[in-house]
């Protein structure tokens, strides 16, 4: 069975993949299909159906993925505005999702298309009449569509991680649909821009997301020409502060030459260029902006401009960062877990092969820690583990990695160390763990085994086995000398 951190990392990876796919659509129809394809290809469901809410409130099935039969039966069907009300009245609320278990459906009543799958007797099995819905909303909270999913890949009702993943994806899908609608409108408007500046101004000023025009050609190239109210609200600046300034001066490159590369892609690509960048607000704080940029031809003998539209996506980026942190760190101590240790070991091994310098991997197992849990309970045991983790972080050198492998086992990755320096480090670790634990009358000590990280090391698993064997030999000597 996969451990939760592994499942979370897989979930994060899937979320990035399907979000990138969804964001690649250049029109509303492409975006809608990317949404359902992303659910089937990346989120672990066999079927996805997207109902788009029309101007009159009715719902039309616009996109289906995962089943030719479902697509043939459902695509293009139009339902009343209250089609989901009865089902939602008996649904379970899973955050922003709505789950309708089959056993609550009125007897003999079947709505829509039902997959032909075997019915399992397992209590958490997915039933062919079960239904899971994800409402899709625009940035201002308007319901723009309804995403329904079916046939989880493991044939079980989705657990917490997959619910969270689907909910985050539904939020992004709602934003993507809203943006795609606006992008379609803007692209259509672009063709009439030369003859209809009034119409463009109305769209520009009335847009719910931030918009700006930037000079692309001529002596003013790179300078902001116009901003709307939403752009000022997001960034914290007034139009007078923004107009005439260089737009890229507000951006922070995550990698060297990032802005230059993006401008080249914008100038050579077709259609809107999608970006996510950190932007310095007027208060000095950075926020994440997500949006599109497109080069617009204003007409004969007129310089081209860049039309950009932005939204503040800081909250989503924070959620993604939190997911990445949970996937790479031990939830109890906050130390790196084995996955992050593997990543740092790979980097250390590469540096060792380049420099020829050796390091060490220490495997540390606590002696008598079971007595702490037995005498004081697991809550005190957890507190003691956090205290020991803090001690280890204090004793190692800057740049060393302290990881928790599980239970009372820790690993320490130290680069460019050998001989006396290694002896000093091991002695410091041993002495720090031997110090009494606050409120606990159990003498906890450590047995430490080592394995050399050299240019010829094979992989982390092999070194952990070597260090583990050395640790058990140290533990055997410890017991023999007691």
C-alpha positions as CSV (number, residue, x, y, z in Angstrom):
1,X,0.0,0.0,0.0
2,X,1.4,3.5,-0.9
3,X,2.1,5.7,2.1
4,X,0.3,9.0,2.3
5,X,3.3,11.2,1.4
6,X,3.8,9.1,-1.8
7,X,0.1,9.4,-2.7
8,X,0.2,13.2,-2.1
9,X,3.3,13.6,-4.3
10,X,1.5,11.6,-7.0
11,X,-1.5,13.8,-6.6
12,X,0.6,17.0,-6.9
13,X,2.3,15.6,-10.0
14,X,-1.1,14.8,-11.6
15,X,-2.5,18.2,-10.7
16,X,0.4,19.9,-12.4
17,X,0.1,17.8,-15.5
18,X,-3.7,18.2,-16.0
19,X,-3.6,21.9,-15.1
20,X,-0.9,22.5,-17.8
21,X,-3.0,20.5,-20.3
22,X,-6.2,22.4,-19.3
23,X,-4.4,25.8,-19.5
24,X,-3.2,25.0,-23.1
25,X,-6.6,25.5,-24.7
26,X,-6.8,28.5,-26.9
27,X,-10.6,28.7,-27.1
28,X,-13.6,27.8,-25.0
29,X,-14.3,24.6,-26.8
30,X,-10.6,23.5,-26.4
31,X,-10.6,24.4,-22.8
32,X,-13.8,22.5,-22.0
33,X,-12.4,19.3,-23.7
34,X,-9.1,19.8,-21.9
35,X,-11.0,19.8,-18.6
36,X,-12.7,16.5,-19.1
37,X,-9.6,14.9,-20.7
38,X,-7.6,16.1,-17.8
39,X,-10.0,14.4,-15.3
40,X,-9.8,11.1,-17.2
41,X,-6.1,11.2,-18.0
42,X,-4.8,12.6,-14.8
43,X,-7.2,12.6,-11.9
44,X,-8.0,8.9,-11.7
45,X,-11.6,8.8,-13.1
46,X,-12.9,6.7,-16.0
47,X,-15.6,9.1,-17.2
48,X,-16.0,12.9,-17.1
49,X,-18.9,15.0,-18.3
50,X,-19.1,18.8,-18.4
51,X,-22.4,20.6,-18.5
52,X,-22.0,24.2,-19.5
53,X,-24.5,26.7,-18.0
54,X,-26.1,28.7,-20.8
55,X,-27.3,32.3,-20.6
56,X,-30.9,31.2,-19.9
57,X,-29.7,29.1,-17.0
58,X,-30.1,25.7,-18.7
59,X,-27.3,23.2,-18.9
60,X,-25.8,21.7,-22.1
61,X,-23.4,18.8,-22.2
62,X,-20.5,20.3,-24.1
63,X,-17.7,17.8,-23.5
64,X,-17.4,14.1,-22.6
65,X,-14.3,12.0,-22.1
66,X,-13.6,8.4,-21.2
67,X,-16.5,6.6,-22.9
68,X,-17.7,6.6,-26.5
69,X,-21.0,5.3,-25.3
70,X,-21.4,8.1,-22.8
71,X,-20.4,10.7,-25.4
72,X,-22.9,9.4,-27.9
73,X,-25.7,9.3,-25.3
74,X,-25.0,12.6,-23.6
75,X,-23.2,15.1,-25.9
76,X,-25.4,18.0,-26.9
77,X,-28.3,17.2,-24.5
78,X,-29.9,20.2,-22.8
79,X,-31.4,20.1,-19.3
80,X,-33.5,22.4,-17.2
81,X,-31.8,24.9,-14.9
82,X,-32.9,22.9,-11.8
83,X,-31.6,19.6,-13.1
84,X,-29.2,19.2,-10.2
85,X,-31.4,20.5,-7.4
86,X,-33.1,17.2,-6.5
87,X,-29.9,15.3,-6.4
88,X,-28.1,17.9,-4.4
89,X,-30.8,17.9,-1.8
90,X,-29.9,14.3,-0.9
91,X,-26.1,14.6,-1.5
92,X,-23.2,14.5,0.9
93,X,-21.1,17.7,1.0
94,X,-17.5,16.9,0.4
95,X,-16.1,20.4,0.7
96,X,-17.1,22.0,-2.6
97,X,-18.1,18.6,-4.1
98,X,-21.4,16.9,-4.0
99,X,-21.6,13.1,-3.7
100,X,-25.0,11.3,-4.3
101,X,-24.8,7.7,-3.0
102,X,-27.0,5.3,-5.0
103,X,-28.9,4.1,-1.9
104,X,-30.5,7.6,-1.5
105,X,-31.9,7.7,-5.0
106,X,-35.7,7.3,-5.2
107,X,-36.5,3.7,-6.0
108,X,-36.7,2.9,-9.7
109,X,-35.6,6.4,-10.8
110,X,-32.5,6.6,-13.0
111,X,-31.4,9.9,-14.5
112,X,-28.9,10.1,-17.4
113,X,-26.5,7.5,-18.7
114,X,-25.4,4.6,-16.3
115,X,-22.1,2.7,-16.9
116,X,-22.3,-1.1,-17.1
117,X,-20.0,-2.2,-14.4
118,X,-20.2,-5.1,-11.8
119,X,-21.8,-4.2,-8.5
120,X,-19.5,-4.9,-5.6
121,X,-20.6,-5.7,-2.1
122,X,-17.7,-3.9,-0.4
123,X,-18.9,-1.0,1.8
124,X,-16.8,1.6,0.1
125,X,-17.1,0.3,-3.5
126,X,-18.2,2.6,-6.3
127,X,-21.7,1.7,-7.4
128,X,-22.8,2.4,-11.1
129,X,-25.6,4.7,-9.8
130,X,-23.2,6.7,-7.5
131,X,-22.7,10.3,-8.7
132,X,-20.0,12.8,-7.8
133,X,-20.4,16.5,-9.0
134,X,-18.0,19.4,-8.9
135,X,-19.7,22.8,-9.5
136,X,-17.5,25.2,-11.5
137,X,-17.5,28.8,-10.6
138,X,-16.1,32.0,-12.2
139,X,-13.8,34.3,-10.1
140,X,-16.9,36.3,-8.9
141,X,-18.7,33.2,-7.8
142,X,-21.0,32.7,-10.7
143,X,-21.9,29.1,-11.5
144,X,-20.5,28.5,-15.1
145,X,-20.9,24.7,-15.3
146,X,-21.1,21.4,-13.6
147,X,-18.4,18.7,-13.9
148,X,-19.6,15.1,-13.1
149,X,-17.2,12.2,-12.8
150,X,-17.7,8.5,-12.7
151,X,-15.7,5.2,-12.4
152,X,-12.8,5.9,-10.0
153,X,-9.7,4.0,-11.2
154,X,-9.7,1.8,-8.1
155,X,-13.5,1.3,-8.2
156,X,-13.8,2.8,-4.7
157,X,-15.4,6.0,-3.5
158,X,-12.7,8.6,-3.6
159,X,-10.6,9.2,-0.5
160,X,-9.7,12.6,1.0
161,X,-6.6,13.2,-1.2
162,X,-8.5,12.6,-4.5
163,X,-11.4,14.7,-3.2
164,X,-9.1,17.6,-2.5
165,X,-7.4,17.1,-5.9
166,X,-10.7,17.1,-7.7
167,X,-11.9,20.2,-5.8
168,X,-8.7,22.2,-6.5
169,X,-8.9,21.1,-10.2
170,X,-12.6,22.2,-10.3
171,X,-11.6,25.6,-9.0
172,X,-9.0,26.0,-11.7
173,X,-11.4,24.6,-14.3
174,X,-14.0,27.3,-13.4
175,X,-11.4,30.0,-13.7
176,X,-10.1,28.5,-17.0
177,X,-13.7,28.4,-18.5
178,X,-14.3,32.0,-17.5
179,X,-10.9,33.1,-18.9
180,X,-11.5,31.1,-22.1
181,X,-14.9,32.8,-22.6
182,X,-13.2,36.2,-22.2
183,X,-10.3,35.2,-24.4
184,X,-12.8,34.1,-27.1
185,X,-14.5,37.5,-26.8
186,X,-11.2,39.3,-26.9
187,X,-9.9,37.4,-29.9
188,X,-13.1,38.2,-31.7
189,X,-12.8,41.8,-30.7
190,X,-9.2,42.0,-31.8
191,X,-10.3,41.5,-35.4
192,X,-12.5,44.6,-35.1
193,X,-10.1,46.6,-32.9
194,X,-8.9,49.0,-35.6
195,X,-12.4,50.1,-36.5
196,X,-14.0,49.9,-33.0
197,X,-11.8,51.5,-30.3
198,X,-15.0,52.3,-28.4
199,X,-16.0,48.6,-28.2
200,X,-12.5,47.6,-27.1
201,X,-12.5,50.2,-24.4
202,X,-15.8,48.9,-23.0
203,X,-14.5,45.4,-22.9
204,X,-11.2,46.5,-21.5
205,X,-12.6,48.6,-18.7
206,X,-15.5,46.3,-17.9
207,X,-13.5,43.1,-17.7
208,X,-13.6,41.4,-14.3
209,X,-9.9,40.4,-14.4
210,X,-7.0,42.8,-14.7
211,X,-6.0,44.0,-18.1
212,X,-3.3,46.2,-19.5
213,X,-1.8,47.2,-22.8
214,X,2.0,47.4,-23.3
215,X,3.9,48.9,-26.2
216,X,5.6,46.2,-28.2
217,X,7.2,48.2,-30.9
218,X,8.8,51.7,-31.2
219,X,10.5,54.0,-28.6
220,X,8.0,53.1,-25.9
221,X,8.5,49.4,-26.2
222,X,8.0,47.6,-22.9
223,X,6.1,50.5,-21.2
224,X,2.6,50.3,-19.9
225,X,0.1,52.2,-22.0
226,X,-3.2,51.5,-20.3
227,X,-4.6,49.6,-17.3
228,X,-8.1,48.9,-16.1
229,X,-9.5,49.2,-12.6
230,X,-9.2,45.5,-11.9
231,X,-5.5,45.6,-12.8
232,X,-5.0,48.4,-10.3
233,X,-7.0,46.6,-7.6
234,X,-4.9,43.4,-8.0
235,X,-1.5,45.1,-8.0
236,X,-2.2,48.0,-5.6
237,X,-1.0,50.7,-7.9
238,X,-2.9,53.6,-9.4
239,X,-3.1,54.2,-13.2
240,X,-0.8,57.3,-12.7
241,X,1.8,55.1,-11.0
242,X,1.7,52.4,-13.7
243,X,1.3,54.1,-17.0
244,X,4.6,55.0,-18.6
245,X,6.6,52.6,-16.4
246,X,8.4,49.4,-17.7
247,X,6.2,46.4,-17.0
248,X,9.0,43.8,-16.5
249,X,10.5,46.0,-13.7
250,X,7.7,44.7,-11.5
251,X,8.4,41.0,-12.3
252,X,10.9,38.8,-10.5
253,X,12.7,36.2,-12.6
254,X,12.6,32.7,-11.0
255,X,15.4,31.6,-13.4
256,X,18.1,33.6,-15.2
257,X,16.8,35.2,-18.3
258,X,13.2,34.1,-17.8
259,X,11.6,37.4,-18.9
260,X,13.8,37.5,-22.1
261,X,12.8,34.0,-23.0
262,X,9.1,34.6,-22.4
263,X,9.2,37.7,-24.6
264,X,10.8,35.7,-27.4
265,X,8.2,33.0,-27.1
266,X,5.4,35.6,-27.2
267,X,6.8,37.2,-30.3
268,X,7.3,33.9,-32.2
269,X,4.3,32.0,-31.0
270,X,0.7,31.9,-32.2
271,X,-2.2,32.9,-30.0
272,X,-2.1,34.0,-26.4
273,X,1.0,33.2,-24.3
274,X,0.1,31.9,-20.9
275,X,2.2,32.8,-17.9
276,X,2.5,32.7,-14.1
277,X,4.9,35.2,-12.6
278,X,5.6,36.9,-9.3
279,X,4.7,40.6,-9.3
280,X,5.9,43.2,-6.7
281,X,2.9,45.1,-5.3
282,X,3.1,48.7,-4.2
283,X,3.4,47.6,-0.6
284,X,6.6,45.7,-1.5
285,X,5.1,42.2,-1.1
286,X,5.2,39.7,-4.0
287,X,2.0,38.1,-5.4
288,X,1.5,35.5,-8.1
289,X,-0.2,36.6,-11.3
290,X,-1.6,34.2,-13.7
291,X,-2.8,35.2,-17.1
292,X,-2.3,35.5,-20.9
293,X,-0.4,37.9,-23.2
294,X,-1.1,38.4,-26.9
295,X,0.4,40.7,-29.5
296,X,-2.2,42.8,-31.2
297,X,-1.8,44.6,-34.5
298,X,-3.5,48.0,-34.2
299,X,-3.6,48.6,-37.9
300,X,-1.4,49.8,-40.8
301,X,1.5,52.0,-39.8
302,X,0.6,51.7,-36.1
303,X,2.9,50.0,-33.6
304,X,1.9,46.7,-32.2
305,X,0.8,46.3,-28.5
306,X,0.8,43.5,-26.0
307,X,-2.6,42.9,-24.5
308,X,-2.4,41.1,-21.1
309,X,-5.0,39.8,-18.7
310,X,-4.2,38.8,-15.2
311,X,-5.7,37.3,-12.1
312,X,-4.2,37.0,-8.6
313,X,-3.4,33.2,-8.2
314,X,-1.4,33.6,-5.0
315,X,-3.9,31.4,-3.0
316,X,-3.6,28.5,-5.5
317,X,0.2,28.8,-5.6
318,X,0.2,28.6,-1.7
319,X,-2.0,25.5,-1.8
320,X,0.3,23.9,-4.3
321,X,3.3,24.8,-2.2
322,X,1.7,23.3,0.9
323,X,0.9,20.1,-1.0
324,X,4.5,19.9,-2.1
325,X,5.7,20.5,1.5
326,X,3.4,17.8,2.8
327,X,4.6,15.4,0.1
328,X,8.3,16.0,1.0
329,X,8.3,16.3,4.8
330,X,7.4,14.2,7.8
331,X,4.1,15.5,9.3
332,X,5.2,14.9,12.9
333,X,8.7,16.5,13.1
334,X,8.7,18.7,9.9
335,X,11.9,17.0,8.9
336,X,12.5,15.9,5.3
337,X,11.0,12.5,4.6
338,X,12.6,9.7,2.5
339,X,11.4,11.2,-0.8
340,X,13.1,14.5,-0.1
341,X,16.2,12.7,1.3
342,X,16.4,10.8,-2.1
343,X,16.3,14.1,-4.0
344,X,19.1,15.6,-1.9
345,X,21.1,12.4,-2.0
346,X,20.9,12.5,-5.9
347,X,22.3,16.0,-5.8
348,X,25.0,15.2,-3.3
349,X,26.1,12.1,-5.3
350,X,26.4,14.3,-8.5
351,X,28.5,16.8,-6.6
352,X,30.7,14.0,-5.2
353,X,31.3,12.6,-8.7
354,X,32.3,16.1,-9.9
355,X,34.6,17.0,-7.1
356,X,35.8,13.5,-6.0
357,X,35.0,14.4,-2.3
358,X,33.3,11.9,-0.1
359,X,30.5,12.4,2.3
360,X,28.6,10.1,4.7
361,X,25.1,8.8,5.4
362,X,24.3,8.2,9.0
363,X,21.5,5.8,10.1
364,X,20.4,6.7,13.6
365,X,18.1,4.4,15.7
366,X,16.9,5.4,19.2
367,X,17.5,2.9,22.1
368,X,14.8,2.5,24.7
369,X,12.3,4.7,22.9
370,X,9.6,2.1,23.1
371,X,9.7,2.5,26.9
372,X,8.8,6.2,26.4
373,X,5.6,5.3,24.5
374,X,4.8,2.5,26.9
375,X,5.3,4.6,30.1
376,X,4.1,8.0,29.0
377,X,1.8,7.3,26.0
378,X,2.2,8.2,22.3
379,X,1.4,11.8,22.7
380,X,4.4,12.3,24.9
381,X,6.4,10.0,22.6
382,X,5.6,12.3,19.7
383,X,6.6,15.3,21.7
384,X,9.9,13.6,22.5
385,X,10.5,12.8,18.9
386,X,10.0,16.4,18.0
387,X,12.5,17.4,20.7
388,X,15.1,14.9,19.4
389,X,14.5,16.2,15.8
390,X,15.2,19.8,17.0
391,X,18.4,18.6,18.8
392,X,19.7,16.9,15.6
393,X,19.1,20.0,13.6
394,X,21.1,22.0,16.1
395,X,24.1,19.6,16.1
396,X,24.6,19.1,12.4
397,X,26.4,21.5,10.1
398,X,24.8,24.0,7.8
399,X,23.8,22.2,4.6
400,X,23.5,18.8,6.2
401,X,20.1,17.0,5.8
402,X,18.3,15.4,8.8
403,X,15.5,13.2,7.7
404,X,13.0,11.0,9.6
405,X,12.6,7.6,8.0
406,X,9.8,6.5,10.3
407,X,9.2,5.5,13.9
408,X,12.4,6.3,15.9
409,X,14.7,6.1,12.9
410,X,16.5,9.1,11.5
411,X,19.0,9.6,8.6
412,X,21.6,12.3,8.3
413,X,23.3,13.2,5.0
414,X,26.5,15.1,5.4
415,X,28.7,16.1,2.4
416,X,32.5,16.6,2.3
417,X,33.2,15.1,5.7
418,X,35.6,12.3,6.8
419,X,38.0,11.4,9.6
420,X,38.1,13.6,12.7
421,X,35.3,15.8,11.5
422,X,33.0,12.8,11.1
423,X,34.0,11.6,14.6
424,X,33.2,15.0,16.1
425,X,29.8,15.1,14.3
426,X,28.8,11.6,15.5
427,X,29.9,12.4,19.0
428,X,27.8,15.6,19.0
429,X,24.8,13.7,17.8
430,X,25.2,11.0,20.3
431,X,25.7,13.4,23.2
432,X,22.7,15.5,22.2
433,X,20.4,12.5,22.2
434,X,21.7,11.3,25.5
435,X,20.6,14.5,27.2
436,X,17.5,13.9,29.4
437,X,14.1,14.5,27.8
438,X,11.9,17.1,29.5
439,X,9.4,15.3,31.8
440,X,10.6,11.8,30.8
441,X,12.5,9.6,33.1
442,X,13.8,7.2,30.4
443,X,17.4,7.2,29.3
444,X,17.2,7.4,25.5
445,X,20.4,6.9,23.6
446,X,21.3,6.3,19.9
447,X,22.9,3.6,17.9
448,X,24.5,5.1,14.7
449,X,25.7,3.4,11.6
450,X,27.4,5.0,8.7
451,X,27.9,4.5,4.9
452,X,30.3,6.4,2.7
453,X,28.9,8.6,0.0
454,X,31.6,8.4,-2.7
455,X,31.7,9.0,-6.5
456,X,31.2,5.2,-6.7
457,X,28.1,4.9,-4.6
458,X,25.3,3.1,-6.3
459,X,22.0,4.5,-4.9
460,X,20.4,5.6,-1.6
461,X,18.7,2.2,-0.9
462,X,22.1,0.4,-1.0
463,X,23.7,3.0,1.3
464,X,20.8,2.9,3.7
465,X,21.1,-0.9,3.9
466,X,24.9,-0.5,4.6
467,X,24.3,2.1,7.3
468,X,21.5,0.1,8.8
469,X,23.7,-3.0,9.1
470,X,26.4,-0.9,10.7
471,X,23.8,0.6,13.1
472,X,22.7,-2.9,14.2
473,X,26.3,-3.9,14.8
474,X,26.7,-0.7,16.9
475,X,23.5,-1.7,18.8
476,X,24.8,-5.2,19.4
477,X,28.0,-3.8,20.9
478,X,26.0,-1.4,23.0
479,X,23.9,-4.2,24.4
480,X,27.0,-6.4,25.0
481,X,28.7,-3.6,27.0
482,X,25.7,-2.8,29.2
